[in-house]
Amino acid sequence: MGHMINADGVDLWVERRGQGPDVLLIAGLGDPAEAWEAQLDGLSDRYRLTAFDNRGVGRTPLPEGPLTVPRMADDAAALLRALDIPAAHVTGFSGGSFIAQELALRHPGLVRSLVLMSTTARPDPYFRAMTRFWDWMVERAPSERAMLEAFYLWIYTPRAHADGTVDRLIDEVLAFGHPQSTEAFRRQLAGFGRHDTADRLGGITARTLVLSGEIDLATPPRLGRAVADGIPDAEFEILPGEAHQPFQEVPEVFNARVEAFWRKVEAQD
């Protein structure tokens, strides 16, 4: 069961499970801690996992002022310190991977290793156009269901649309008791749109694995490869046939890959 943690003056909703080496899971645009359910369930017998709601998501309040990636990275650092975690394996996806990059740059001592799923270092023209449409869409879609049906075209594989996975996920989002407001979605989206670490990636010292879905429309493999090329000695891998959120669509594959990476890091420490 989750609970609220005060992290350097910011109240963050936190879900923790398991025992073992510490793992911090950082979610992306609009996603609460529950987005990581398959990891919280599937890895908690071997790791102590911490997931949390970013500002303006789920049960964490939306603050005044702009939402920026560096500010959210400082939240993640404050959370680790509040929980007395000296360093963690940090995994972030999409916007959460932007936060994870900044966390590794701003608070390197807290990051034992880094997994970046569905990532980029700097929005390109396609990404900016896509997110401008998302901003337009969340305001003008005729219903929340219609908005999610459109939004998820960029997020999940055709397989997930065909086999009912997307319908199930939409039902779960609509039934969730702590929906994100339109204002919070737009402010978080704007913050992620300003993300830019392209000229600073060389300063990341944590051992890093970058994962991209082969058919990811939102952050295609070329963007992930550029991130890996910028981080010293980073590993890069494409997950065949997968889109933006393989940690949800094929959690067994994702969990096995990140655990193999963590074990390698631990063996080298």
ChimeraX attribute file (.defattr): number of C-alpha atoms within 10 A of each C-alpha:
attribute: neighborCount
match mode: 1-to-1
recipient: residues
	/A:1	6
	/A:2	13
	/A:3	12
	/A:4	15
	/A:5	18
	/A:6	15
	/A:7	18
	/A:8	13
	/A:9	9
	/A:10	16
	/A:11	19
	/A:12	24
	/A:13	22
	/A:14	21
	/A:15	22
	/A:16	18
	/A:17	18
	/A:18	18
	/A:19	13
	/A:20	13
	/A:21	15
	/A:22	20
	/A:23	26
	/A:24	24
	/A:25	26
	/A:26	29
	/A:27	27
	/A:28	23
	/A:29	18
	/A:30	22
	/A:31	21
	/A:32	27
	/A:33	24
	/A:34	16
	/A:35	20
	/A:36	22
	/A:37	14
	/A:38	18
	/A:39	21
	/A:40	22
	/A:41	12
	/A:42	16
	/A:43	20
	/A:44	18
	/A:45	13
	/A:46	13
	/A:47	19
	/A:48	18
	/A:49	26
	/A:50	25
	/A:51	25
	/A:52	30
	/A:53	25
	/A:54	29
	/A:55	23
	/A:56	22
	/A:57	26
	/A:58	23
	/A:59	22
	/A:60	21
	/A:61	17
	/A:62	19
	/A:63	11
	/A:64	6
	/A:65	7
	/A:66	12
	/A:67	20
	/A:68	18
	/A:69	26
	/A:70	19
	/A:71	16
	/A:72	21
	/A:73	24
	/A:74	18
	/A:75	23
	/A:76	26
	/A:77	24
	/A:78	18
	/A:79	23
	/A:80	20
	/A:81	15
	/A:82	13
	/A:83	12
	/A:84	9
	/A:85	15
	/A:86	12
	/A:87	20
	/A:88	21
	/A:89	25
	/A:90	28
	/A:91	26
	/A:92	22
	/A:93	25
	/A:94	22
	/A:95	27
	/A:96	26
	/A:97	27
	/A:98	29
	/A:99	29
	/A:100	30
	/A:101	32
	/A:102	25
	/A:103	26
	/A:104	23
	/A:105	21
	/A:106	16
	/A:107	17
	/A:108	18
	/A:109	15
	/A:110	20
	/A:111	25
	/A:112	22
	/A:113	22
	/A:114	29
	/A:115	26
	/A:116	28
	/A:117	27
	/A:118	30
	/A:119	31
	/A:120	31
	/A:121	21
	/A:122	20
	/A:123	19
	/A:124	13
	/A:125	9
	/A:126	12
	/A:127	17
	/A:128	15
	/A:129	12
	/A:130	15
	/A:131	19
	/A:132	15
	/A:133	12
	/A:134	19
	/A:135	18
	/A:136	12
	/A:137	16
	/A:138	21
	/A:139	14
	/A:140	12
	/A:141	14
	/A:142	10
	/A:143	11
	/A:144	15
	/A:145	15
	/A:146	14
	/A:147	16
	/A:148	20
	/A:149	15
	/A:150	15
	/A:151	15
	/A:152	16
	/A:153	14
	/A:154	17
	/A:155	20
	/A:156	22
	/A:157	23
	/A:158	15
	/A:159	14
	/A:160	17
	/A:161	15
	/A:162	10
	/A:163	10
	/A:164	10
	/A:165	16
	/A:166	22
	/A:167	16
	/A:168	13
	/A:169	15
	/A:170	17
	/A:171	13
	/A:172	11
	/A:173	17
	/A:174	14
	/A:175	10
	/A:176	13
	/A:177	10
	/A:178	13
	/A:179	16
	/A:180	20
	/A:181	15
	/A:182	13
	/A:183	14
	/A:184	19
	/A:185	19
	/A:186	21
	/A:187	19
	/A:188	25
	/A:189	21
	/A:190	19
	/A:191	19
	/A:192	23
	/A:193	19
	/A:194	13
	/A:195	20
	/A:196	17
	/A:197	18
	/A:198	15
	/A:199	10
	/A:200	14
	/A:201	21
	/A:202	16
	/A:203	15
	/A:204	22
	/A:205	19
	/A:206	23
	/A:207	20
	/A:208	25
	/A:209	22
	/A:210	26
	/A:211	25
	/A:212	29
	/A:213	24
	/A:214	18
	/A:215	21
	/A:216	21
	/A:217	19
	/A:218	21
	/A:219	25
	/A:220	20
	/A:221	25
	/A:222	14
	/A:223	19
	/A:224	24
	/A:225	20
	/A:226	18
	/A:227	23
	/A:228	25
	/A:229	16
	/A:230	19
	/A:231	21
	/A:232	15
	/A:233	14
	/A:234	19
	/A:235	16
	/A:236	18
	/A:237	17
	/A:238	18
	/A:239	17
	/A:240	10
	/A:241	13
	/A:242	21
	/A:243	27
	/A:244	26
	/A:245	21
	/A:246	25
	/A:247	20
	/A:248	18
	/A:249	19
	/A:250	12
	/A:251	17
	/A:252	15
	/A:253	13
	/A:254	19
	/A:255	17
	/A:256	13
	/A:257	15
	/A:258	17
	/A:259	14
	/A:260	11
	/A:261	20
	/A:262	23
	/A:263	11
	/A:264	12
	/A:265	16
	/A:266	13
	/A:267	8
	/A:268	7
	/A:269	7
